[in-house]
Amino acid sequence: MKKNDIAELLRSNPYPGRGIILGKSPDGKYAVSAYFIMGRSENSRNRVFVEDGEGIRTQAFDPAKLSDPSLIIYAPVRVLGNKTIVTNGDQTDTIYEGMDRQLTFEQSLRNREFEPDGPNFTPRISGIMHIDGGKYSYAMSILKSDNGDASSCNRFTFAYSDPINGEGRFLHTYMGDGNPLPSFEGEPERIAIPETDIDGFAKLLWDALNEENKVSLFVRYIDIESGKYESRIINKNV
């Protein structure tokens, strides 16, 4: 699979929707994660990321303009011991609760499907990072309708052991703009992670996202040896 320039991928797609990036820094020291949200409607754009314990949550920037919280207010990132969960919806809680009961990542998602927002039927995308004793692995999942047919859910899980330095995978909800929005297709895209510096990577991503549609970005670098982490949040609404 071709290794892509993440900035070029983002610049060439005005509306990837919501996106998850997981991988490893070029020096091999950090487990890298990023999550961004975009919006076309006033309701979707009326959001910010805020810290919530070891994770984050979305909240309305202007509560008076919040018309429907059902699919836009959730905790995208939660931490369970040495596992970091990143998703585009309330399935973060489903994974957290399932893995807390000793279910696997994949098993925890078996009772969830794509979002009930026809005709788009937005995929639910999820990621899990596992760091233990200086070892790092991650997995990604997408739950999507069968080519827009709401009666059938397709489930795909991709696992990555011993990730390569300076590389990652990018999974997003839409192939691009449209009506209905076309769901992501294929394996998570292989990308280069060019920055060991968290601020450099956050700036690279934020600058590449479509100016009109971008809403918020979260980036976290976790030291694979110590488990200590740094995070950055960038919100368009400030």
N, C-alpha and C positions, 0 to 999 in steps of 0.2 A: 504494500500500500504506500502511495506517495506520502511523503512528509510535507505538510503544508505550513505556510507562514500564517499564523493565526490573525495577524493584523490584516493581511490581504483577504482572508476568508471573511472577516467581519466587514471590511470596507466594501466587498463585492455583494453583500447581502443586506439590503436595507431593513429587512425584518426577519431575523432568525428567531424572534420571539423571546423565549427564555433559554439560557444556555448554561451548561455545566462543563468546566474544564478540570480534569484531574491529571496529575503527572508528577514529574520530579525536576528539580532545578538542575542547571548545567553542571554544578560542582558535586551533585549527588547528595548534598547535605539536607535538602528540604523536600518534604512532600508538599506539593503545590495544589491548591484548590482555588477555583473562582466560580462565582455564580452571578449572572446578570439578569435583569428583567427589562423588558421593553413594553411599550404600550401604544395603541392607536386611538383608543377612546379616552375621554376625560377621566372616567372612573379608573382605568388602568394606569394612566399617567399620574394620578393623584396619590402617589405612594413614596415612601422612603424606607430604607433599611435602618433598623436600630439594634443595638446590642441587646441580647437577652440571655443572661448567664454566660455560658461558654459558646453560645450560638448567636443567631440573629433572628429577628422577625420583621415582617412588613407591617407598616401602619399607615393610616391615611395622613397625608401631608395637611390637608384641610378637611377635618371631619365633617364639616357642613356639606361638602361636595361628594361624600361617599354614598353611592347609590346602591351598591350590591357588594357586600364583603365576601360572599361565599367562595369565590375562586381566587381572590386577590390578597386576602389577609391570612397569613399562615407563617409558620416558622420554617424558613428554607434550610437552616443549619442547626443541628443539635449534636451534642457529644455524649456518647455512652462509653465510659471507660476509655479504652484506647482506640475507639472507633469514632470517626467523624462522618455524619450523615448529611448529605446535600441533596435537596430535591426542589422541584418546582411547584410543590403543593403540600396539602396537609398529609400526604403519605409519609412525610418526615416522621410524624408521630406514629404512624402505622409501623414503620420500620423500627423505630426506637422501641416501641412496646413489644413487637414481635421478637426482636433480638434480645431484649431483656428477659424474655421467656425462653431463651435458648433456640429460637427458630433461626434459620439462615436468612440472609438478605433476600434471596429469591423466595423462600417460603413466606416471609413476612408480607410480600406483595401479592400473594395469590388471590386475596380477596379484594383487590383493587383493580380498577380499569382506567381507561382514558377519561378525560374530563367530560361532563355532560353538557357541553356547550355547542351542540349542533348548530350549523352544519360543519363547524371546524373539527369537533371532537379532538381537542388538543391532547397530544400525548402526555402522559405522566413520565417524566424523566427523573432518574434517581442515581445517586452515587454513594459509595461507602468506601472510606479509607481506613485501613487497619495498620497500625504501627505497634510493633511489639518486639522488644529486645534488639532494636536496631534493624529490624526487618520491616519492609513496607510493601503492601499490596493494595490494590483497589479493584472495585467492580462497578459496573454501570448497568442500568436497566432502562428499557423503554417499554411502556404499555400503550399500544396504539390501536385504533380501529382498523379493520381489514379494508383498506382502500376506501374509507369513508362509510363503510357499512357498520352501523351502530350495534348490530346484532352479534358481531364477532370481534373479540379482542385478541390481538397478536402480542405475545410476550417474548421479549428478547433480553438475555442477560449476557454481559461480556466481562470476563475476569482477566486481570492483568497482574501477574506475579513478577516480583523483582523488576520493576519498571526501569527503563533505560534512562540514564542521565540526560537531561535536556530535552526530554520528549514527554508528550501527554496525549490525551484523547479529549475530543470536543464533541459533546452531544447537545443538540438543541431541538426545539419543538417544531420549527417550520423550515422548509427548504427555501422559503422566500415569501414575499408578500403575495396576496391574492384573495379571492373571494369565491369559495371558501379558502382558508389558508391551507396550503399543502403540507402535510405532516412530514417530518424527517424520515429519510429512507436510508437503509444500509447500516453498516458498522460505524461506531463513533469515529470521527475523522482523526487521523494521526496528525499531530501538530508538533512543531518545535516550541520549546519553552526557552526563550533566549536569555532570560533575565534571572540571575541569582538574587538580585535586589528586589524586594517586594514592591517598593514604590515604583521602580522602573517598570515592572510587569503590570501593575495596576494602571499606570499612566498609558502604557502601550495599548491595553485593552480599551480603556475609556475613550481615548482619542480615536480609536478605530470604529467604535460603535456609531451607528447612524445618529446624527445630532438631533434630528426631530423626534425619533422614536425611543431613544435610550432613556431609562428612568433611574436605575440604581445598579451599583456594582459592589460585590464583596470579594475580597481576595484574602487567602490565609496561607502562610508558609509555616509548616510544622517541622521542627528539628527532629530528624529521624532517630537520632541517638537519645536525646533527652525528652522528647515529647513536648517541649515548650513551643509555643507558637506566637506569631505576630499576625495581626489582622488589619485590613484597611477597608473602609466603607466610603464610597463616593456616591452622593445623591445629587441628581439634577435639581431637585427641589430643596432649596436651602434657605 
